[in-house]
């Protein structure tokens, strides 16, 4: 896989580390809450894969490109959630696939402050590589720069909104008080 774009955005959460469960947050996020976190978010839902893994299905339209992401949980801990999606990517009347890795990580900064890290990596697939194989190096570089710029802007918009939603739920003790 060849990395096309990558972004890490962070935001503070003003709630005790012990009150937060990022994996449970992600897999219980309501559609309206997801939509409120970015102008690009269209819908979210959850499912289970055939082998019993949790899946988050996200629909976004980033910079005019429609993405249908089927994120399968690889790591589902209170302070770390890592998911991988073979995503449908629709652009210019063309459908292709991208691999997207999404990682949410929580770090304790003090007694009542945590930092949420939202890390997204977009990788090429064989399907996508076939689509772009005729591009010149200059066109490829422009495409990757545009993808990175769009990803960074999207990530910087949604991350603080995710943090606000997590903070509200943590302070409401949605996940109960569990000590690690």
C-alpha positions in Angstrom: 0.0 0.0 0.0 1.2 3.5 -0.8 0.3 6.3 1.5 -1.6 9.1 -0.3 -2.5 11.4 2.6 -2.1 11.5 6.4 -3.3 13.7 9.2 -3.1 13.9 13.0 -5.3 16.4 14.8 -5.6 16.8 18.6 -8.0 18.4 20.9 -8.3 18.6 24.7 -11.1 17.0 26.7 -11.8 18.5 30.1 -12.8 15.3 31.9 -11.1 12.6 33.9 -9.3 9.9 31.9 -11.2 7.2 33.9 -14.6 8.6 32.7 -13.8 8.1 28.9 -14.0 5.1 26.6 -13.2 6.1 23.0 -14.1 2.8 21.6 -17.5 2.8 23.2 -18.0 6.4 22.2 -17.3 5.6 18.5 -19.6 2.6 18.4 -22.5 4.3 20.2 -22.2 7.6 18.3 -25.7 8.6 17.0 -26.2 9.7 13.5 -27.2 13.3 14.4 -24.1 13.6 16.7 -21.8 12.4 13.9 -23.4 14.9 11.4 -22.9 17.7 13.9 -19.2 17.1 14.1 -18.4 18.1 10.5 -20.1 19.8 7.5 -18.8 16.8 5.5 -20.5 14.1 7.5 -23.6 12.6 6.0 -24.4 9.5 8.0 -23.0 6.9 10.4 -24.2 3.5 11.5 -22.8 0.4 13.2 -22.8 -3.2 12.3 -20.9 -6.5 13.0 -18.7 -8.3 10.5 -19.3 -12.0 9.8 -16.5 -12.8 12.1 -18.0 -10.8 15.0 -15.9 -7.6 14.8 -17.6 -4.2 15.4 -17.9 -2.0 12.3 -18.6 1.7 11.9 -20.1 2.7 8.6 -19.5 6.3 7.8 -20.6 8.3 4.8 -18.8 11.6 4.1 -18.5 14.0 1.2 -15.0 15.6 1.4 -14.2 18.3 -1.2 -17.0 17.0 -3.5 -15.8 13.3 -3.3 -18.2 10.8 -1.7 -16.7 8.3 0.7 -18.5 5.2 2.0 -16.2 3.9 4.8 -16.7 0.5 6.4 -14.3 0.7 9.4 -13.6 -2.6 11.0 -12.2 -2.5 14.6 -8.7 -3.8 15.0 -8.1 -2.5 18.5 -11.0 -1.5 20.8 -9.7 -0.3 24.1 -10.9 2.5 26.4 -8.0 4.8 25.4 -7.3 3.4 21.9 -9.5 2.6 19.0 -7.9 1.6 15.7 -10.0 0.8 12.6 -9.4 -0.1 9.0 -11.7 0.4 6.1 -11.7 -0.6 2.5 -13.7 2.5 1.5 -15.7 3.2 -1.7 -14.5 6.4 -3.2 -16.6 8.2 -5.8 -15.1 11.0 -7.8 -15.7 12.5 -11.2 -18.2 9.7 -12.1 -15.6 7.1 -11.1 -15.8 4.6 -8.3 -12.7 3.1 -6.8 -11.4 1.9 -3.5 -9.1 3.4 -0.8 -7.8 1.9 2.3 -8.3 4.2 5.3 -6.8 3.6 8.7 -8.4 5.6 11.6 -7.0 5.7 15.0 -8.5 7.6 18.0 -6.1 7.7 21.0 -6.6 9.2 24.5 -3.7 10.5 26.6 -4.0 11.7 30.2 -2.6 15.2 30.6 -3.7 15.9 34.2 -6.3 14.8 36.7 -9.1 16.4 34.7 -7.6 16.9 31.2 -7.0 14.5 28.4 -5.9 14.9 24.8 -7.7 13.2 22.0 -5.6 12.3 19.0 -7.4 11.7 15.7 -5.0 10.0 13.2 -6.1 9.2 9.7 -4.0 7.5 7.0 -5.3 7.2 3.4 -3.6 4.4 1.4 -3.9 3.5 -2.3 -5.3 0.2 -3.3 -4.7 -1.8 -6.5 -8.0 -0.5 -7.8 -7.0 3.1 -7.1 -3.5 2.6 -8.5 -5.0 1.4 -11.8 -7.1 4.5 -12.0 -4.2 6.9 -11.5 -1.4 4.9 -13.4 -1.6 7.3 -16.4 -1.0 10.4 -14.3 2.3 12.2 -14.7 4.4 12.6 -11.6 3.4 16.2 -11.4 -0.3 15.3 -11.6 0.2 12.6 -9.0 2.0 15.1 -6.7 -0.8 17.6 -7.1 -3.5 14.9 -6.4 -1.6 13.8 -3.2 -1.2 17.5 -2.1 -4.9 18.1 -2.6 -5.9 14.9 -0.8 -3.6 15.8 2.2 -5.0 19.4 2.3 -8.6 18.1 2.3 -7.8 15.5 4.9 -6.1 17.9 7.2 -8.9 20.5 6.9 -11.5 17.8 7.6 -9.6 16.3 10.5 -9.0 19.7 12.1 -12.8 20.4 11.8 -14.1 17.2 13.3 -11.5 16.5 16.0 -12.5 19.3 18.4 -16.2 18.5 17.8 -15.5 14.8 18.6 -13.7 16.0 21.8 -16.7 18.1 22.8 -19.1 15.2 22.3 -16.8 12.8 24.2 -16.4 15.4 27.0 -20.1 15.9 27.4 -20.7 12.1 27.6 -17.8 11.6 30.0 -19.0 14.2 32.4 -22.4 12.7 32.2 -20.7 9.4 33.1 -22.3 7.6 30.1 -19.7 4.8 30.3 -19.8 4.6 34.1 -16.7 5.1 36.3 -14.2 2.4 35.5 -10.6 2.5 36.7 -7.9 1.1 34.5 
